[in-house]
Amino acid sequence: MSRHNKEIKFASKYWLYIIRCSLVIASFNACASDPSIEQKKYAYPSDMSWVTAIQGGRDGQILRVTNLQKEGPGSLRAALDTKGARTIVFEVGGVIDLERSVLQVTEPNVTILGQTAPAPGITLIRGGINIRAPQTIIQHLRVRTGVDGQTKASGWEVDGINVSAAHHVLIDHCSISWAIDENMSASGPRFKGDTPDEWRKGTSHHVLFSNNIAAEGLAEASHSKGEHSKGSLVHDNVTQIVFYRNIWAHNVERNPLLKGGVQASVVNNLIYNPRAKAIHYNLMALEWGEHAYQLGKLNVVGNVMRGGLSTKKGLPLMSLGGDGDLAYFEKDNIAVDQFGAALPMLGRYGQTRAQLLLKEAPIDWPEGLQAMPARDVETELLRYAGARPWDRDADDVRILYFIAEGRGVIINDEREVSSYPKAKMTQSTFKEQEWNLTTGMPQAVLR
């Protein structure tokens, strides 16, 4: 092991100890004085109008994951493949090795509650999750995809968590890193149907990503297109998508990328150390052909972008490319370089016909969504974003502390900074009476 990697390993263990001590103290103080603070470790913005329609597995059967096998009885994959409404809980903690495969969510009405697992929680390695079914809720999972020793441009191309032609989906408090394609995305067919309304209905819609960490997308790894360190992609004509209180860190671009005709709100997120692009919008003529261009709609409110060691000089918070027009509302955003000097709010790539149509009021703002001041974003997200903030793993600790200290770079291989976790399996009986399965919160927190 090189001296550099030894230093990183030592730092990770040190900061893991420090943050766990601080979280124990913070949790005690929160429980003693302000229950609403404790709830931030579990809660998503349930007051949003259409989020209340995301039922997941509510009122269905409870399925217990009892082993860490890739497949078979008692596995997470078997629970996902079960038909009917179901809430998946865990009686084991540790690492599920997907062995370069992808978990497919094809049966609707499912909730996965990673918070129910005993410490150290559930981490998926060498794979990802593809959600193809409506009414899906996933909370408190870690996904560490990784190149797994595959050769450069060899074709191992996996997202961390991808929503594909699904609707009413919630991804909350998850930690996703080392993806070969995007860390977390929403996609589907661009033009399924004959009209724009049918296009929007036929692809992903009503998707909320909240309180997640999407970090260290791998750059020169096994993707067939070459460099592919990407945060989040929102495919053409995806509508009613919200990114709220997420952290994107150390991704070359797509933090996020919103494509033609997308209708989205990007609110209270932290973007750290993007290299080439932060937020960008692009309707590509070569993909739309003769289809009539659709107006994109985007709210960008209360976000923070901080440049890091990999960030290009003068990088704007928001960039416009391609041919399609974008209706754009912007308020209370902060963009600075690694030394705190202001960066541009707007930029452009490509000399095309696209127009940025600045609006003075929010565009189709999600009813009930509350934005906090941008000055509070970094403090809040470093404390509460990601899987199991009361029980973080070494990689989340490293990522969060490097953000706080202005450290870290774009990577090509997970082995440059870490390795796949090898936690031993733990076991604990799931006790239904100790949990509110509608909110995903322990009853002790709700008292």
WOWO-V21888 format. One record per backbone hydrogen bond with DSSP energy under -0.5 kcal/mol. NH is the residue of the N-H (numbers start at 1). CO is the residue of the C=O. Records with the same first field share a line. If there is no record, write none. Layout:
BEGIN
NH=CO, CO
END
This chain:
BEGIN
6=2
7=3
8=4
9=5
10=6
11=7
12=8
13=9
14=10
15=11
16=12
17=13
18=14
19=15
20=16
21=17
22=18
23=19
24=20
25=21
26=22
27=23
28=24
29=25
30=26
31=27
32=28
33=29
34=30
37=34
38=34
39=35
40=36, 37
41=38
42=39
43=39
46=44
48=45
49=367
52=48, 49
53=50
54=51
55=53
58=55
60=57
61=85
63=61, 87
65=63, 89
66=64, 74
67=74
75=72
79=75
80=76
81=77
82=78, 79
86=109
87=61
88=86, 111
89=63, 87
91=65
93=426
94=121
95=423
96=123
97=68, 95
98=96, 125
100=126
101=126
103=128
105=103, 130
106=104
108=106
109=134
110=135
111=86
112=137
113=88, 111
114=112, 139
116=113
117=114
121=118
123=94
124=142
125=96
126=144, 145
128=101
129=160
130=103
131=129, 162
132=105, 130
135=167
136=168
137=110
138=170
139=112
140=172, 173
142=122
143=175
144=124
145=143, 177
146=178
150=147
153=221
154=151
155=222
156=222
157=155
160=182
161=183
162=129
163=185
164=131, 162
165=163, 187
168=205, 206
169=206
170=136
171=208
172=138, 170
173=210
175=141
176=174, 213
177=143
178=215
180=158
181=158
183=230, 231
184=231
185=161
186=233
187=163
193=191
199=195
200=196
201=197
202=198
203=199, 200
204=187
205=166
206=239
207=240
208=169
209=242
210=171, 208
211=244
213=174
214=247
215=176, 213
216=249
218=179
219=411
221=219
226=223
228=219
230=181, 228
231=253
232=254
234=257
235=186, 233
237=260
238=235
239=204
241=263
242=207
243=265
244=209, 242
245=267
247=212
248=270
249=214, 247
250=272
253=229
255=256, 278
256=232
257=232
258=280
259=234
260=282
261=294
262=259
263=238
264=297
265=241
266=299
267=243, 265
268=301
270=246
271=269, 304
272=248, 270
273=306
275=251
276=252
277=252
278=316
279=317
280=256
281=319
282=258
283=321
284=282
285=283
287=284
288=284
289=285
291=288
296=325
297=262
298=327
299=264
300=329
301=266
302=331
304=269
305=334
306=271
307=336
309=408
311=308
312=275
315=312
317=344
318=345
319=279
320=347
321=281
323=283
324=283
326=355
327=296
328=326, 357
329=298
331=300
334=303
336=305
337=341
340=337
343=335
347=318
349=320
352=350
354=322
357=326, 355
358=356
359=328
364=362
369=366
371=369
376=373
377=373, 374
378=374
380=376
381=377
382=378
383=379
384=380
385=381
386=211
391=388
397=393
398=394
399=395
400=396
401=397
402=398
403=399
404=400
405=401
406=402, 403
407=402
416=413
417=414
418=414
426=93
428=91
432=430
434=431
435=432
436=441
437=435
440=436
441=436
443=434
445=442
446=442
447=443
END
